[in-house]
Amino acid sequence: MIENAAHTQKPAECFVERINSIAEMCDNEYYMSALGVPFGSLERARRGRLRIMEVIAELEDMGKKASCPACHQEIKAQIQRQRHAIAEIENAWNTDFK
């Protein structure tokens, strides 16, 4: 999670609360999708991977709207983390889901 102190906290330019929420949700999707092997379901992994991909698109859009420097930094870091999570899900299930 990110430290709120470095953020401007201005509603139209700072998305710290949404970024924190996204990070927590993606953690849950990752654990349910990748770490459930071999007890999880491939369909659950597919849904989790898709949801993380949707979040990456949301983060990219958020980055265009944010003017808070700390948000820009955290958004870039979250996008990298989520892309890594997708790769780990694919590795765990030994598929690219295509």
C-alpha positions in Angstrom: 0.0 0.0 0.0 1.1 3.6 -0.5 1.6 6.3 2.0 -1.1 8.9 1.9 1.2 11.7 3.2 3.0 12.1 -0.2 -0.2 12.6 -2.0 -2.0 15.9 -2.6 -5.3 14.4 -1.5 -7.2 16.8 -3.9 -10.3 15.0 -5.2 -9.9 15.7 -8.9 -6.2 15.1 -9.1 -5.3 12.5 -6.4 -6.5 8.9 -6.6 -4.7 7.5 -3.6 -7.8 5.8 -2.1 -8.8 4.2 -5.4 -5.2 3.0 -6.0 -5.1 1.4 -2.6 -8.5 -0.3 -3.2 -7.3 -1.6 -6.6 -4.1 -2.9 -5.1 -6.0 -4.8 -2.4 -8.5 -6.2 -4.9 -5.7 -7.3 -7.3 -3.9 -9.1 -4.5 -7.0 -11.1 -3.8 -7.5 -11.9 -7.5 -3.8 -13.0 -7.7 -4.0 -15.3 -4.7 -7.3 -16.8 -5.8 -6.0 -17.3 -9.4 -2.3 -18.3 -9.1 -1.9 -19.6 -5.6 -4.9 -21.9 -5.8 -3.0 -24.3 -8.0 -3.7 -27.3 -7.9 -6.8 -26.9 -5.8 -8.3 -23.9 -7.7 -10.1 -23.9 -11.0 -8.8 -22.9 -14.4 -12.0 -20.9 -15.0 -11.4 -19.0 -11.7 -7.8 -18.3 -12.8 -9.1 -17.1 -16.2 -11.6 -14.7 -14.5 -8.9 -13.4 -12.1 -6.5 -12.8 -15.0 -9.2 -10.9 -17.0 -10.1 -8.8 -14.0 -6.4 -7.8 -13.5 -6.2 -6.9 -17.2 -9.2 -4.7 -16.7 -7.6 -3.0 -13.7 -4.4 -2.3 -15.7 -6.6 -0.5 -18.3 -8.3 1.4 -15.4 -4.9 2.4 -14.0 -3.6 3.6 -17.3 -6.8 5.8 -17.7 -6.3 7.0 -14.1 -2.7 8.0 -14.9 -4.0 10.3 -17.7 -6.3 12.1 -15.2 -4.1 12.3 -12.2 -1.9 15.4 -11.6 -0.6 14.2 -8.2 3.1 13.2 -8.7 2.8 10.5 -6.0 -0.1 9.0 -7.8 1.8 8.8 -11.1 4.6 7.0 -9.4 2.3 4.5 -7.7 0.2 3.9 -10.8 3.3 3.0 -12.8 4.4 0.7 -10.0 1.0 -0.9 -9.8 0.8 -1.5 -13.6 4.2 -3.3 -13.4 3.0 -5.4 -10.4 -0.2 -6.4 -12.1 1.6 -7.4 -15.4 3.9 -9.5 -13.3 0.9 -11.1 -11.5 -0.7 -12.0 -14.9 2.6 -13.7 -15.9 2.6 -15.6 -12.7 -0.9 -16.7 -13.1 -0.1 -17.9 -16.6 3.0 -19.7 -15.3 1.1 -21.4 -12.5 -1.4 -22.8 -14.9 1.1 -23.3 -17.7 -1.1 -21.5 -20.2 -1.5 -18.1 -21.7 -5.4 -18.5 -21.6 -5.7 -17.8 -25.4 
